[in-house]
C-alpha cells in the first residue's frame, strides 16, 4: 500500500462532490485516486484533474486504482457496490444506511470481516459537534440514569430516487436511519421491541410520516418521529434522566441542559456550537476511517452498528404493516468486543460510577488484579456522580478481562470515540 491511502469515490453526485471529496482533500494521509460515476462529466468535475475518471465499479476493481472506496450511491445500489469493492480487497466507507435491510448488510459486513477489511457506515452525525457534545454530557452523568429518549427529524418531500420506495426506501431509511443510530449510540443497551405507525404519500407511495417506539432491555423507551411533509428541515434529540435533561438541536447548533447534580447546569442553560455544522463532521468522519485503516483497528462506528440500526428499522417497518409490536433480536458489542483477538493494544475508556460505588477502590483493584499499564486522563466527581477516563495498555485478552470485571462491579465502561489503537 502506498504511503497515502488511495481512496476511490464511487458516486459523484451532489453529496459525493460537495462533501465527501472535500473531506478526502482535507484529511492527512489520504489521496483521492479515482472518481467513479456513470455520469462522466460529474466524475470529471469532482476529480479536478487530480484523480482517474471511471464510469463503472467494474473498471475500478479491474485495476489497482485504490486501496479503499467511499461509496455514495442510491440505497438499492449500496450493497452490490460494497460487495464488489470488498471482493476486490478494498476497505469501505459506505453511506448510511449501508443497504435496504439488515440481512443484506450482514452479508457484506461478514465478507469484509473475513477478508480483514475495514467496513465503516457513514453515520456522520456521530461526528457532529452538537451531538458529540450532548453525548459527552450524558457520559459525564449530567442527566444521571437515562429514563427516556425522544428524537425527531424531517424535511420537505423527498426528491428523485429517495422518494422511490424500491430504490431509496423512503424517509424511514433516509432520515430514520440517522435517528435510530443516534439512539443506539446514546443508550448502549439491547433493543427488544419496536412499534410504529406510518402514513404514505399518494404521489410516490413512500412513507410520509412515521411515529414509533423503541424499547430497550433495561426498560428505557425511545420515541421517534419522522416526516417528509414539513416545509423545512429539522432534527432534534432529547435525553431525560433521573438527574436532568439534554436537548440537542442539530440545525440550530443549540444544546439545552438542566441538571440537579452538575452544578454548572443547575439552572437551565443554553449552549451553542459555533461552527459549520456540515463539513467538519464529514472531515472528522473521513479522518476516523483513514485512521482505522492505517492503524488496523475497528472504526468507532462499524458494521455491527449498521446491522443493529437496520434490524430496528426492519422491525419498525414490519410493525407498521402488521399494526402490532415486533420483537427485535439485538445485542450490544461492548468495549472488549471491539478489540482484535490477540496481541497488544491500547484503549481509552470511560468508567461511570453509580452513586453507591464511588467510594469503591476500583482503580486499585484493576492494578492489583490485571497485568496492565493504565493512565488516568480525566476524572470528575460531582454531587454523587463519578467518572474517570483511562488509557489501558496491555494484551487484548487482559484488557477484555479487566473490562468484564469492571462491568461485573456495576460500573459502566464506554469507549472514548476513536481511541482504540492496535499495538
C-alpha positions as CSV (number, residue, x, y, z in Angstrom):
1,X,0.0,0.0,0.0
2,X,1.2,3.5,-0.8
3,X,2.2,5.9,1.9
4,X,-1.1,7.7,1.3
5,X,-4.3,5.7,1.5
6,X,-5.6,5.8,-2.1
7,X,-9.4,6.4,-2.0
8,X,-11.9,6.0,-4.8
9,X,-15.1,8.0,-4.6
10,X,-17.9,6.0,-6.1
11,X,-20.9,8.3,-6.7
12,X,-20.1,11.9,-7.7
13,X,-23.5,13.4,-7.3
14,X,-24.1,16.4,-5.0
15,X,-23.2,14.7,-1.8
16,X,-20.1,13.0,-3.1
17,X,-18.7,16.0,-4.9
18,X,-19.5,18.8,-2.4
19,X,-19.0,17.0,0.9
20,X,-17.1,13.6,0.6
21,X,-14.5,14.6,-2.0
22,X,-13.5,17.8,0.1
23,X,-13.4,15.6,3.2
24,X,-10.8,13.4,1.4
25,X,-8.8,16.5,0.4
26,X,-8.9,17.8,4.0
27,X,-7.6,14.5,5.5
28,X,-3.9,13.9,6.0
29,X,-2.5,10.6,4.8
30,X,-5.1,10.0,2.1
31,X,-5.4,10.9,-1.6
32,X,-8.4,10.9,-4.0
33,X,-7.1,8.5,-6.6
34,X,-10.3,7.8,-8.6
35,X,-13.8,9.2,-9.2
36,X,-16.4,6.8,-10.4
37,X,-19.8,7.7,-11.8
38,X,-21.9,6.7,-14.9
39,X,-22.0,10.5,-15.5
40,X,-18.5,11.1,-16.8
41,X,-18.9,14.9,-16.6
42,X,-19.8,14.7,-12.9
43,X,-16.8,12.4,-12.2
44,X,-14.5,14.7,-14.1
45,X,-15.7,17.8,-12.3
46,X,-15.2,16.1,-8.9
47,X,-11.7,14.8,-9.9
48,X,-10.5,18.3,-10.7
49,X,-7.8,16.7,-12.9
50,X,-6.1,15.1,-9.9
51,X,-7.8,11.6,-10.0
52,X,-8.6,9.0,-12.6
53,X,-12.1,9.2,-14.0
54,X,-14.0,6.0,-14.4
55,X,-17.6,5.1,-15.3
56,X,-18.1,1.8,-13.5
57,X,-17.2,-0.2,-10.4
58,X,-16.0,-3.0,-12.7
59,X,-13.4,-0.7,-14.2
60,X,-12.3,0.4,-10.7
61,X,-11.9,-3.2,-9.4
62,X,-10.2,-4.5,-12.6
63,X,-7.1,-2.4,-11.9
64,X,-5.2,-1.2,-8.9
65,X,-6.7,2.3,-8.7
66,X,-7.3,2.4,-5.0
67,X,-6.8,0.9,-1.5
68,X,-10.3,2.0,-0.2
69,X,-13.6,3.1,-1.5
70,X,-16.0,5.8,-0.3
71,X,-19.5,4.7,-1.6
72,X,-22.2,7.3,-2.2
73,X,-24.8,5.7,-4.5
74,X,-28.6,5.2,-4.2
75,X,-29.7,3.0,-1.4
76,X,-30.5,0.0,-3.6
77,X,-27.0,0.0,-5.1
78,X,-25.1,0.3,-1.8
79,X,-24.9,-3.5,-1.1
80,X,-23.9,-4.6,-4.6
81,X,-21.3,-1.8,-4.8
82,X,-19.9,-2.7,-1.4
83,X,-19.8,-6.4,-2.2
84,X,-17.8,-5.7,-5.4
85,X,-15.4,-3.5,-3.5
86,X,-14.9,-6.0,-0.7
87,X,-14.3,-8.8,-3.1
88,X,-11.6,-6.7,-4.8
89,X,-9.9,-6.2,-1.4
90,X,-10.9,-2.6,-0.8
91,X,-11.6,-1.1,2.6
92,X,-15.1,0.6,2.6
93,X,-16.7,3.7,3.9
94,X,-20.3,3.3,2.8
95,X,-23.0,5.9,3.0
96,X,-25.8,5.1,5.5
97,X,-28.0,3.1,5.8
98,X,-25.5,0.8,4.1
99,X,-28.3,-1.2,2.4
100,X,-32.1,-1.7,2.3
101,X,-32.3,-4.3,5.1
102,X,-30.3,-6.0,7.8
103,X,-29.9,-9.4,6.1
104,X,-28.2,-7.9,3.0
105,X,-25.9,-5.7,5.0
106,X,-25.0,-8.6,7.4
107,X,-23.7,-10.5,4.4
108,X,-21.3,-7.8,3.2
109,X,-20.2,-7.0,6.8
110,X,-19.2,-10.6,7.3
111,X,-17.4,-10.7,3.9
112,X,-15.4,-7.6,4.9
113,X,-14.6,-9.2,8.3
114,X,-13.5,-12.5,6.7
115,X,-11.0,-10.5,4.5
116,X,-9.8,-8.4,7.4
117,X,-11.1,-5.2,5.7
118,X,-12.4,-2.1,7.3
119,X,-16.2,-1.6,6.9
120,X,-17.5,1.7,8.2
121,X,-21.0,3.0,7.7
122,X,-21.1,6.8,7.2
123,X,-23.2,7.9,10.2
124,X,-21.8,11.4,10.0
125,X,-23.9,12.8,12.9
126,X,-21.7,10.8,15.3
127,X,-19.0,13.3,14.3
128,X,-21.1,16.4,14.6
129,X,-20.1,18.7,17.5
130,X,-23.7,19.3,18.5
131,X,-24.2,15.6,19.0
132,X,-20.8,14.7,20.4
133,X,-21.2,17.5,23.0
134,X,-24.6,16.1,24.1
135,X,-23.2,12.6,24.3
136,X,-20.2,13.7,26.3
137,X,-22.6,15.3,28.8
138,X,-24.6,12.1,29.0
139,X,-21.4,10.1,29.6
140,X,-20.4,12.6,32.3
141,X,-23.6,11.6,34.1
142,X,-25.2,15.1,33.8
143,X,-28.6,13.5,33.3
144,X,-28.0,10.6,35.6
145,X,-29.5,7.3,34.6
146,X,-31.4,7.6,31.3
147,X,-35.1,7.1,31.6
148,X,-36.5,8.2,28.1
149,X,-35.2,9.4,24.8
150,X,-37.0,11.3,22.0
151,X,-35.9,12.0,18.5
152,X,-37.5,13.8,15.6
153,X,-36.2,14.6,12.1
154,X,-37.9,15.7,8.9
155,X,-37.7,17.5,5.6
156,X,-39.8,18.7,2.7
157,X,-40.9,16.0,0.3
158,X,-38.1,13.7,-0.9
159,X,-36.8,14.2,-4.4
160,X,-35.8,11.7,-7.1
161,X,-34.8,8.2,-6.2
162,X,-35.1,8.9,-2.5
163,X,-38.9,9.1,-3.0
164,X,-39.0,5.7,-4.7
165,X,-39.7,3.0,-2.1
166,X,-37.9,0.4,-4.1
167,X,-34.7,2.5,-4.6
168,X,-34.5,4.7,-1.6
169,X,-36.8,3.1,1.0
170,X,-38.4,6.4,1.9
171,X,-38.0,8.6,4.8
172,X,-37.6,5.7,7.3
173,X,-34.3,4.7,5.6
174,X,-33.1,8.1,4.6
175,X,-33.5,10.1,7.8
176,X,-34.9,7.4,10.2
177,X,-31.5,5.6,9.9
178,X,-29.8,8.6,11.4
179,X,-32.3,8.8,14.3
180,X,-32.1,5.1,15.2
181,X,-28.3,5.1,15.0
182,X,-28.2,8.1,17.3
183,X,-30.4,6.5,19.8
184,X,-28.4,3.3,19.9
185,X,-25.2,5.3,20.2
186,X,-26.6,7.3,23.1
187,X,-28.0,4.4,25.0
188,X,-25.9,1.2,24.5
189,X,-28.5,-1.3,25.6
190,X,-30.0,-4.1,23.5
191,X,-33.3,-3.3,21.8
192,X,-36.1,-5.9,22.5
193,X,-39.2,-4.5,20.7
194,X,-40.3,-1.8,18.2
195,X,-43.7,-0.4,17.3
196,X,-44.6,2.1,14.5
197,X,-47.4,3.7,12.7
198,X,-46.9,5.1,9.1
199,X,-48.8,7.1,6.6
200,X,-47.9,7.2,2.9
201,X,-47.8,9.7,0.1
202,X,-50.4,9.4,-2.7
203,X,-47.9,10.5,-5.4
204,X,-44.8,8.4,-4.7
205,X,-46.1,5.7,-2.3
206,X,-43.2,6.4,0.1
207,X,-43.7,6.9,3.8
208,X,-44.8,10.4,4.6
209,X,-44.8,10.3,8.4
210,X,-43.6,7.7,10.9
211,X,-44.2,7.6,14.6
212,X,-42.5,4.9,16.6
213,X,-41.4,3.5,19.9
214,X,-38.2,1.5,20.6
215,X,-38.0,-0.4,23.8
216,X,-34.6,-1.3,25.4
217,X,-33.9,-4.3,27.6
218,X,-33.3,-2.1,30.6
219,X,-36.9,-0.7,30.4
220,X,-35.9,2.6,28.8
221,X,-38.0,3.6,25.8
222,X,-37.3,5.9,22.9
223,X,-39.8,7.7,20.7
224,X,-39.1,8.6,17.1
225,X,-41.0,11.0,14.8
226,X,-40.2,11.4,11.1
227,X,-41.9,13.4,8.3
228,X,-41.4,14.4,4.7
229,X,-44.4,16.7,4.8
230,X,-42.6,19.6,6.6
231,X,-41.7,22.7,4.6
232,X,-38.4,22.9,6.4
233,X,-35.7,20.5,7.6
234,X,-35.4,19.8,11.4
235,X,-33.5,17.4,13.6
236,X,-33.5,17.3,17.4
237,X,-32.9,14.8,20.2
238,X,-33.9,14.9,23.9
239,X,-32.4,12.7,26.6
240,X,-34.1,12.6,30.0
241,X,-32.7,11.0,33.1
242,X,-33.3,10.9,36.8
243,X,-31.0,13.9,37.3
244,X,-31.7,16.1,34.4
245,X,-32.3,16.5,30.7
246,X,-30.5,17.5,27.5
247,X,-32.0,18.7,24.2
248,X,-29.7,18.8,21.2
249,X,-30.9,20.6,18.0
250,X,-28.6,19.8,15.1
251,X,-29.8,22.5,12.7
252,X,-29.5,25.4,15.1
253,X,-26.4,24.2,16.9
254,X,-28.3,24.6,20.2
255,X,-27.9,22.4,23.3
256,X,-30.2,22.9,26.3
257,X,-29.1,21.4,29.6
258,X,-30.6,21.2,33.1
259,X,-29.2,19.0,35.8
260,X,-29.9,18.6,39.5
261,X,-26.4,17.2,40.1
262,X,-23.9,19.1,37.8
263,X,-23.5,22.5,39.5
264,X,-22.9,24.4,36.2
265,X,-26.2,23.2,34.9
266,X,-28.4,23.6,38.0
267,X,-30.2,26.4,36.2
268,X,-31.5,25.8,32.6
269,X,-28.5,26.5,30.4
270,X,-28.3,27.0,26.6
271,X,-25.1,26.4,24.7
272,X,-24.3,27.0,21.0
273,X,-21.9,25.2,18.8
274,X,-20.3,28.0,16.8
275,X,-19.1,26.3,13.7
276,X,-20.1,25.0,10.3
277,X,-22.5,22.1,11.1
278,X,-21.7,20.2,7.9
279,X,-18.2,20.0,6.5
280,X,-16.4,19.5,9.8
281,X,-18.3,16.4,10.6
282,X,-17.6,14.9,7.2
283,X,-13.9,15.7,7.7
284,X,-13.9,14.1,11.1
285,X,-15.7,11.0,9.7
286,X,-13.1,10.6,6.9
287,X,-10.3,11.1,9.4
288,X,-11.7,8.3,11.5
289,X,-12.0,6.0,8.5
290,X,-8.4,6.7,7.4
291,X,-7.1,6.2,11.0
292,X,-8.9,2.9,11.3
293,X,-7.4,1.6,8.1
294,X,-3.9,2.9,8.8
295,X,-3.8,1.5,12.3
296,X,-5.6,-1.7,11.6
297,X,-8.2,-1.1,14.3
298,X,-12.0,-1.1,14.1
299,X,-13.6,2.3,13.4
300,X,-15.7,3.9,16.1
301,X,-18.8,3.1,14.1
302,X,-18.6,-0.3,12.4
303,X,-20.6,-3.0,10.6
304,X,-22.2,-4.2,13.8
305,X,-23.6,-0.7,14.3
306,X,-25.0,-0.7,10.8
307,X,-26.7,-4.1,11.2
308,X,-28.2,-3.1,14.6
309,X,-29.7,0.1,13.1
310,X,-31.2,-1.8,10.2
311,X,-32.7,-4.5,12.4
312,X,-34.6,-1.8,14.3
313,X,-35.6,-0.2,11.0
314,X,-36.8,-3.6,9.6
315,X,-38.9,-4.1,12.8
316,X,-40.4,-0.6,12.6
317,X,-41.4,-1.2,9.0
318,X,-42.9,-4.7,9.8
319,X,-44.7,-3.3,12.8
320,X,-46.4,-0.6,10.8
321,X,-47.5,-3.2,8.3
322,X,-48.8,-5.6,10.9
323,X,-50.2,-3.0,13.3
324,X,-48.5,-4.7,16.2
325,X,-45.2,-4.5,18.1
326,X,-42.4,-6.6,16.7
327,X,-39.6,-8.3,18.7
328,X,-36.0,-7.3,17.8
329,X,-33.0,-9.7,18.0
330,X,-30.2,-7.4,19.2
331,X,-27.0,-7.4,21.1
332,X,-24.5,-4.8,22.0
333,X,-20.8,-5.2,21.4
334,X,-19.1,-3.7,24.4
335,X,-15.7,-2.2,24.6
336,X,-13.9,-5.6,24.7
337,X,-15.7,-6.8,21.6
338,X,-14.1,-4.0,19.6
339,X,-10.6,-5.4,20.2
340,X,-8.9,-8.0,17.9
341,X,-8.3,-11.5,19.2
342,X,-4.6,-11.4,20.0
343,X,-1.6,-9.2,20.7
344,X,-1.0,-5.9,22.4
345,X,-3.4,-3.0,22.3
346,X,-4.2,0.4,23.9
347,X,-7.7,1.6,24.5
348,X,-9.2,4.7,26.1
349,X,-12.3,4.0,28.1
350,X,-14.6,5.9,30.5
351,X,-15.8,4.3,33.7
352,X,-19.0,5.8,35.0
353,X,-19.8,5.1,38.7
354,X,-23.2,4.9,40.2
355,X,-23.6,7.0,43.4
356,X,-23.3,3.9,45.6
357,X,-20.0,2.7,44.1
358,X,-18.0,6.0,44.1
359,X,-16.1,5.0,47.2
360,X,-15.1,1.6,45.9
361,X,-11.3,1.2,45.2
362,X,-11.9,0.2,41.6
363,X,-8.6,1.5,40.2
364,X,-6.6,-0.1,43.0
365,X,-8.3,-3.4,42.2
366,X,-7.6,-3.0,38.5
367,X,-3.9,-2.5,39.2
368,X,-3.8,-5.4,41.6
369,X,-5.8,-8.0,39.5
370,X,-4.6,-7.3,36.0
371,X,-1.2,-7.0,34.2
372,X,-1.9,-3.7,32.6
373,X,-0.5,-0.3,32.3
374,X,-3.0,2.5,32.8
375,X,-3.0,6.2,33.0
376,X,-5.8,8.4,34.3
377,X,-6.6,11.0,31.6
378,X,-9.6,12.8,33.1
379,X,-11.8,12.4,36.2
380,X,-14.7,14.1,38.0
381,X,-16.9,13.6,40.9
382,X,-19.9,15.9,41.4
383,X,-22.8,15.5,43.8
384,X,-22.8,11.7,43.7
385,X,-21.8,11.2,40.0
386,X,-18.4,9.9,39.3
387,X,-16.5,9.2,36.1
388,X,-12.9,8.6,35.1
389,X,-11.2,8.2,31.7
390,X,-8.4,5.7,31.5
391,X,-5.9,4.7,28.9
392,X,-5.4,0.9,29.3
393,X,-2.4,-0.8,27.7
394,X,-1.6,-4.5,27.5
395,X,-2.6,-7.8,26.0
396,X,-6.0,-7.7,24.4
397,X,-7.1,-10.7,26.5
398,X,-6.1,-9.0,29.7
399,X,-7.9,-5.8,28.7
400,X,-11.0,-7.8,27.9
401,X,-10.9,-9.5,31.3
402,X,-10.4,-6.2,33.1
403,X,-13.4,-4.6,31.3
404,X,-15.6,-7.6,32.0
405,X,-14.6,-7.4,35.7
406,X,-15.3,-3.6,35.9
407,X,-18.8,-4.1,34.3
408,X,-19.5,-7.0,36.8
409,X,-19.0,-4.5,39.6
410,X,-21.9,-2.4,38.3
411,X,-19.8,0.2,36.7
412,X,-20.4,1.3,33.1
413,X,-17.5,1.1,30.6
414,X,-17.7,3.1,27.4
415,X,-15.1,3.6,24.7
416,X,-13.9,7.1,24.1
417,X,-14.6,7.6,20.4
418,X,-11.6,6.9,18.1
419,X,-9.3,5.8,20.8
420,X,-8.9,2.0,20.2
421,X,-5.3,1.6,18.9
422,X,-3.7,-1.6,17.8
423,X,-0.2,-2.4,19.1
